[in-house]
Each structure stands twice: as C-alpha cells, then as structure tokens.
Amino acid sequence: MRHTSGLRDHAGYWLRRLSDTVHTTFERALARHGVTVAQWCVLVVVAKGEADAPRDVAALIGIDAGAVSRLVERLVAKGLLLRTTDPQDRRGVRLSLTERGQALTARLAEIADRNDAAFFGPLSPAESAQFSALLARLLRGAGLEPVGRPFRGQEPIPGTEEPMVNSQPASAHSITKTVFIRREPRDVFAYLADLAHWPDWSIVNVKAISPRPGEDWWDMTTPLGAGRLRLRPNADFGILDHDFVAPDARWTVPARVVPVDDGAVFMMTFFQPPQLAADVFEQQANLVDLELAKLKEILEAPGGSDQSAS
C-alpha cells in the first residue's frame, strides 16, 4: 500500500499553526486600540518611511491596491492617517501619519515587540539568525522577495539555558491554550510564578504541592499519583516555562504572560509525549480549559490582587 502523508507530516501545517497563534494574540492586542493587523501594517510602513503612495504600500505588504484603498479610508476616518495630493502628480496621493497616528503607531510598535518576544524569545541569537535566513530562502523560493529581515531576533534570555526535561521534536503534535485576564501583567506573572498557588487554579492536574528544600523541583500530587513540577520563570520576558513529571508522562510546557492594553494573555503550549496516544493527549490538554477558566476567575475576582501578592 502506498504511503499517504498525514496532516502533521507537513511543515506548512505547522507554519500555519504557529502563524495563526502569533497573529491571533497580536490581533487581540491591537483590537483594544481599535486597529486591525492590516491597518497596523499600513501605519507602520508609512511611519517608517518605507512607502507613502498607496500602490507602493500595497506592493510592500502584499495585498491588492483596492484593499489598501479601503484600509486608508478607514484610517483617515479614524484620524490616524492624512491623505494629500502628490505635488509631482496631481492624480496621485501621498500618505502620512497624523500626530495621533504617530503616537498610536509608537505604542503599537511596543506591543508588536512584546508579541515577538513572547513567541520568538526562546530562540538563541544564533537560532534567530538561522531561522531568519531559512525563512528568507523559503520566501524567495515562493517568489516573495523579503524586504529586510523576516523578523527581529531576540536577545538571549537569562535562565533558560538549562536543558528541558523532555525536549520535543519539531514534528510533535502540539496544542496551545490561551486565556485573557483583565489584570496587570505583572500581577498575573507574580501569581503564576509562585507554585504554591497552582493547586488553587490548576484544579485538574495539581491537587497539592510542596517545595523540595534546596531544589528547584516541587513535589506534587496529581490525579494519578506523585509527580514533580519545576518552574523556570523570567519576568523580563513573561516566561513561565515549566517541566511537569507525572506517573504517566513527562511534559515540557512553554508558557508566556503577554501584556495587552487592558490586561494580559496567558498561554501554554503542550507537546504530545511519545508515550501518550493522540486522543488521550488531546483529552488531557482540553481539560486545561477548566484550569484557565479558574485562573481567570481567581485573578479577576474582587480582591484578586491581594492573592497575587501573597
């Protein structure tokens, strides 16, 4: 029988999954400023002086001129963009930012940088450069000449040099879970960085927990028996990666607290351990929705800030 490749055998599938996750998180952050990702693309291209004519903006960001025209109309109506007659071509127009547009674009740049740091920060400088080079090669192969670097590499992140408990292959099945919490990101991070709080919100997987003297590991009680949990936080980047060792499997879970305009998004990515069947893995990962709902309830409740500081 001829081998037929599966969905998860294709790199394009994983690129789309990663792109969707990065895009969705960024989209939610921009929406709190009344701007879409496509509108942000126009604003940042004009702000950086990379293009000021609608046709050039369209070519640079890879959409048709009609779509750019509609985006420009909306941005002008919002008071973020100015449209003036081209002095060298009376039939053409030039685009520039209003003062309000300049201020907002600078704020959105900070959000974009944080979004990149959340997703690409775990790459070392060498890995970042290699990823950029490979991405550029793929873009050229698809006939899409990249302008500049595909993404800005991040600085090394202190405290993440230690090997993971169970590094997953790139082809592993993964599920990302997210929750928006209307609280200051530093409060969300502080609460989650204290493992003593985990039995309060991780109501499915962590029944009880206690620190091991002199070690990074904490002993915990899981539904299947004794286990261990180790957190590797970095407050500067909102990193809460953790290693979870239970009787049935070992997990390495990348986790982030990403600031958005009026709160934070907490996200965790689960990779399927080799010893778990796909259906069992998906059932366990989906139970995390209950835990994230509990976390949101705790931190958004009146007096929740007192809990995060305890």
C-alpha positions in Angstrom: 0.0 0.0 0.0 1.4 3.4 -1.0 2.2 5.6 2.0 0.0 8.6 2.3 1.3 11.5 4.3 -0.8 12.8 7.2 -1.7 16.4 8.1 1.0 16.6 10.8 3.7 15.4 8.4 3.6 18.7 6.5 5.8 21.7 7.6 3.2 24.0 6.1 0.6 22.8 8.6 2.9 23.7 11.5 3.8 27.1 9.9 0.1 27.9 9.6 -0.5 26.8 13.3 2.3 29.0 14.5 1.3 31.9 12.3 -2.3 31.6 13.5 -1.3 31.7 17.1 1.1 34.7 16.7 -1.4 36.5 14.6 -4.4 35.9 16.9 -2.6 37.1 20.0 -1.4 40.2 18.2 -4.8 40.8 16.7 -6.4 40.8 20.2 -3.9 43.3 21.5 -4.4 45.6 18.6 -8.2 45.4 18.8 -8.1 47.1 22.2 -6.8 50.1 20.3 -9.4 49.9 17.6 -6.9 48.8 14.9 -6.7 45.6 12.9 -3.5 43.9 11.9 -3.9 45.0 8.3 -4.4 48.6 9.4 -1.3 48.4 11.6 0.7 47.2 8.6 -0.2 50.4 6.7 0.5 52.6 9.7 4.0 51.1 10.4 5.0 51.1 6.7 4.1 54.8 6.4 5.7 55.6 9.8 9.0 54.0 8.8 9.1 55.9 5.5 9.1 52.7 3.5 6.2 53.8 1.3 3.9 56.8 1.2 1.9 56.1 -2.0 -1.0 53.6 -1.8 0.3 51.5 -4.7 3.7 51.2 -3.0 2.2 50.3 0.3 0.1 47.6 -1.4 3.2 46.1 -3.0 5.2 46.2 0.2 2.7 44.5 2.5 1.5 42.1 -0.2 -2.2 43.0 -0.8 -4.0 44.5 -3.7 -4.4 48.2 -4.3 -8.2 48.1 -3.7 -7.7 46.6 -0.3 -5.2 49.3 0.6 -7.6 52.0 -0.6 -10.2 50.7 1.8 -7.7 50.5 4.7 -6.6 54.0 4.0 -10.2 55.2 4.0 -10.8 53.7 7.5 -7.5 55.1 8.9 -8.3 58.6 7.6 -11.8 58.4 9.2 -10.2 57.4 12.5 -7.9 60.4 12.3 -4.7 58.4 12.2 -3.7 59.0 8.6 -3.5 62.0 6.3 -4.1 61.8 2.5 -2.7 64.7 0.4 -2.3 65.3 -3.3 1.1 64.3 -4.7 2.8 67.6 -5.7 4.6 65.8 -8.6 1.5 64.0 -9.9 -1.9 65.7 -9.3 -3.6 62.4 -9.9 -1.7 60.7 -7.1 -1.8 60.9 -3.3 0.7 60.8 -0.6 0.1 59.3 2.9 1.4 60.5 6.2 0.5 60.0 9.9 -1.3 62.5 12.0 0.1 63.3 15.4 -2.4 60.9 16.9 -1.4 58.3 14.3 2.3 58.8 15.2 1.6 58.4 18.9 -0.5 55.3 18.4 1.9 53.6 16.0 4.7 54.0 18.5 2.5 52.4 21.2 1.6 49.6 18.8 5.3 49.0 18.0 5.9 48.2 21.7 3.0 45.7 21.6 4.5 44.1 18.4 7.9 43.8 20.0 6.4 42.2 23.1 4.4 39.8 20.9 7.6 38.8 19.0 9.5 38.4 22.3 6.8 36.1 23.7 6.9 33.8 20.7 10.5 34.0 19.4 12.4 35.0 22.6 13.3 31.4 23.4 15.5 31.2 20.3 19.2 32.0 20.9 20.8 34.7 18.7 22.3 32.0 16.5 19.0 30.2 16.2 17.3 33.5 15.4 19.7 34.3 12.7 19.4 30.8 11.2 15.6 30.9 11.3 15.6 34.3 9.6 17.9 33.1 6.9 15.8 29.9 6.3 12.6 32.0 6.2 14.1 34.4 3.7 15.1 31.5 1.5 11.6 30.0 1.6 10.1 33.4 0.8 12.4 33.8 -2.3 11.6 30.2 -3.3 7.9 31.2 -3.3 8.6 34.3 -5.4 8.2 36.6 -2.4 11.3 38.7 -2.1 11.7 39.6 1.6 12.5 43.2 2.5 14.9 43.3 5.4 14.9 40.6 8.0 11.7 38.4 8.3 11.7 39.1 12.0 13.9 40.7 14.5 15.9 38.2 16.6 15.7 38.4 20.3 18.5 38.8 22.8 19.5 35.7 24.8 17.1 35.1 27.7 18.8 34.6 31.1 17.8 31.5 33.0 16.6 29.4 30.0 20.0 27.7 29.1 19.2 24.6 31.2 18.0 21.7 29.0 14.3 20.9 29.2 13.2 17.8 31.0 11.8 16.3 27.7 12.6 18.3 24.6 10.0 17.6 21.9 10.8 17.0 18.2 9.6 19.7 15.8 7.1 17.3 14.3 5.3 16.6 17.7 1.6 17.3 17.9 1.0 20.4 19.9 -2.0 22.3 21.4 -1.8 25.9 22.6 -4.2 27.1 25.2 -4.8 30.8 26.0 -6.9 33.0 28.3 -7.3 36.7 28.6 -7.2 38.1 32.1 -8.2 41.6 32.9 -5.4 42.3 35.3 -2.0 44.0 35.3 0.5 41.6 33.5 2.9 41.9 36.5 0.2 40.7 38.9 -0.7 37.7 36.6 3.0 36.8 36.3 3.6 37.2 40.1 0.7 34.9 40.9 1.7 32.2 38.4 5.4 32.4 39.4 4.5 31.2 42.9 4.0 27.5 42.6 2.2 27.5 46.0 -0.8 29.0 44.1 -1.1 26.2 41.5 -3.4 23.9 43.3 -5.9 26.8 43.6 -6.2 27.2 39.8 -4.7 24.0 38.2 -7.6 22.1 39.6 -7.3 19.1 37.2 -3.6 18.3 37.3 -2.2 19.7 40.6 -4.0 18.5 43.7 -1.3 19.5 46.2 2.3 20.8 46.1 5.2 21.4 48.3 8.8 22.6 47.7 11.8 20.3 47.9 14.4 22.0 50.2 17.4 23.3 48.3 16.0 22.3 44.9 14.1 23.9 42.0 11.7 21.0 41.9 8.4 20.8 43.9 6.7 17.6 44.9 3.1 17.5 43.8 0.1 15.2 43.9 -1.6 14.5 40.6 -4.8 12.6 39.8 -2.6 9.6 39.0 -0.2 9.8 42.0 3.0 11.5 43.0 4.8 13.8 40.5 7.2 16.8 40.3 7.0 20.3 38.9 9.7 22.8 38.1 9.2 26.4 37.0 11.8 28.3 35.0 10.5 31.9 35.1 11.9 35.1 33.6 9.9 38.2 34.5 11.6 40.4 31.8 10.1 38.3 29.0 7.0 37.0 30.8 8.3 33.4 30.6 6.9 30.7 32.8 8.2 27.6 31.1 7.8 24.6 33.3 8.6 20.9 33.5 5.9 18.6 34.6 6.6 15.0 35.6 3.6 12.8 36.3 3.3 9.0 36.6 2.0 8.6 33.1 4.2 11.2 31.2 6.8 13.9 31.2 5.9 17.3 29.8 7.8 20.4 28.9 5.4 23.3 28.7 6.4 26.6 27.2 4.3 29.3 28.8 4.0 33.1 28.5 2.3 36.1 30.0 1.8 38.6 27.2 0.8 42.2 28.0 -2.1 43.6 26.1 -3.7 47.0 26.5 -6.1 46.3 29.4 -4.8 43.1 30.8 -2.7 40.1 29.9 -2.9 36.9 27.9 -1.6 33.7 29.5 -0.7 30.9 27.1 0.7 27.4 27.3 1.7 25.1 24.6 1.5 21.3 25.2 3.5 18.9 23.1 2.3 15.3 22.8 4.7 13.0 24.8 5.6 9.8 22.8 4.1 7.6 25.4 0.6 9.2 25.1 -1.8 8.3 22.4 -3.1 11.3 20.4 -6.7 11.0 21.7 -5.5 10.8 25.3 -3.2 13.7 24.8 -6.0 15.9 23.3 -8.4 14.9 26.2 -5.8 15.9 28.8 -4.9 19.1 27.0 -8.5 20.1 26.7 -9.0 19.8 30.4 -6.7 22.8 30.8 -9.6 24.9 29.6 -11.2 24.3 33.0 -8.0 25.4 34.8 -7.6 28.5 32.7 -11.2 29.5 33.5 -10.5 29.0 37.2 -7.3 31.1 36.9 -9.3 33.9 35.2 -12.0 33.7 37.9 -9.4 34.0 40.7 -7.4 36.9 39.3 -10.4 38.9 38.1 -12.4 38.5 41.4 -12.6 41.4 43.8 -9.5 41.2 46.0 -7.7 39.1 43.4 -4.7 41.4 43.6 -4.3 40.5 47.2 -4.0 36.9 46.2 -1.3 37.6 43.6 0.8 39.5 46.1 0.5 36.8 48.8 
